[in-house]
Amino acid sequence: MTKYKEYFDRMLNENKELFDKFQKLHNDYALNPEPLQEIYNRDGEKILTLIREYENRLCANTERGMYNKYSAGLAEKFQNEVRKRFPMIDHVGLKTENNFNQVVSNDFVLKKIKLT
């Protein structure tokens, strides 16, 4: 098994309850995103923090050594593995606006300048 998959599996196994709960929320959010956006953002932030922590652990050794140029690719592969499991993970942190018909004020005025 490759290193990034090993770290991904370790992350899921060590935090099984948290990821199981998020998997259910993720599936519900995929079906009906608008009413669940706030909850998804709040719980998703915890998950993203955990994902970044494991990504940093994975890439820490390669950044210091002679393989530092492969670190970005390794991080990308790890993130792609996360996206396979949670396709809507990139929607964490989205802000929705309910006021689509806001009136724009007309208070902005440019004064004319006389150049004589």
C-alpha positions as a printed Julia matrix, in Angstrom:
116×3 Matrix{Float64}:
   0.0    0.0     0.0
   1.31   3.46   -0.84
   2.26   5.85    1.91
  -0.53   8.38    1.32
  -3.19   5.64    1.33
  -1.69   4.24    4.49
  -1.93   7.65    6.19
  -5.48   8.1     4.88
  -6.58   4.74    6.3
  -4.82   5.49    9.58
  -6.63   8.84    9.79
 -10.01   7.16    9.25
  -9.32   4.33   11.71
  -7.96   6.54   14.5
 -10.94   8.91   14.25
 -13.63   6.42   13.25
 -16.53   7.93   15.23
 -15.87  11.44   13.97
 -15.58  10.36   10.34
 -18.65   8.09   10.55
 -20.69  11.02   11.85
 -19.31  13.29    9.14
 -19.99  10.67    6.44
 -23.69  10.7     7.37
 -23.77  14.51    7.36
 -21.86  14.56    4.06
 -24.36  12.22    2.42
 -27.31  14.28    3.68
 -25.63  17.48    2.54
 -25.07  16.07   -0.95
 -28.81  15.49   -1.27
 -29.99  18.77    0.25
 -27.2   21.34    0.73
 -28.98  24.6     1.53
 -30.56  23.86    4.93
 -27.48  21.94    6.12
 -24.82  24.46    5.05
 -24.2   25.94    8.53
 -23.93  22.55   10.22
 -21.76  21.25    7.38
 -19.43  24.24    7.72
 -19.13  23.85   11.48
 -18.51  20.09   11.51
 -16.52  20.19    8.28
 -14.03  22.65    9.77
 -13.1   20.08   12.42
 -12.66  17.44    9.71
 -10.52  19.76    7.56
  -8.28  20.52   10.54
  -7.79  16.8    11.09
  -7.12  16.2     7.38
  -4.5   18.98    7.32
  -2.84  17.5    10.4
  -2.45  14.08    8.77
  -1.35  15.67    5.5
   1.35  17.56    7.4
   2.47  14.34    9.09
   2.68  12.63    5.71
   4.68  15.39    4.06
   6.88  16.34    7.03
   9.61  13.81    6.3
   9.77  14.45    2.57
   9.99  18.24    2.93
  13.2   17.99    4.93
  15.02  15.42    2.88
  16.26  15.13   -0.64
  12.72  14.31   -1.85
  11.28  17.73   -1.04
  10.15  18.35   -4.62
   7.8   15.33   -4.35
   6.05  16.7    -1.26
   3.49  18.74   -3.21
   2.56  15.75   -5.35
   2.2   13.58   -2.27
  -0.09  16.14   -0.64
  -2.18  16.33   -3.8
  -2.56  12.54   -3.93
  -3.63  12.54   -0.29
  -6.21  15.27   -0.97
  -7.51  13.34   -3.99
  -7.96  10.29   -1.77
  -9.98  12.45    0.62
 -12.1   13.74   -2.29
 -12.81  10.17   -3.41
 -14.33   9.43    0.0
 -15.93  12.87    0.52
 -16.65  14.48   -2.89
 -18.35  17.52   -1.31
 -15.46  18.3     1.07
 -14.58  21.41   -0.94
 -17.97  22.87   -0.04
 -16.95  23.31    3.6
 -16.85  27.01    4.36
 -19.21  28.14    1.61
 -21.37  31.08    2.59
 -24.84  31.42    1.2
 -26.75  34.66    0.9
 -30.5   34.78    1.24
 -30.83  38.41    0.16
 -30.5   38.18   -3.59
 -32.59  41.28   -4.27
 -30.65  43.78   -2.21
 -31.12  47.37   -3.25
 -27.9   49.11   -4.22
 -27.74  52.61   -2.82
 -27.24  55.49   -5.2
 -25.23  57.59   -2.76
 -22.04  57.32   -4.76
 -21.42  60.52   -6.73
 -18.31  61.78   -8.52
 -17.67  65.49   -8.27
 -16.6   67.31  -11.38
 -13.27  69.06  -11.23
 -12.59  72.32  -13.07
  -9.09  72.34  -14.54
  -8.71  76.04  -15.36
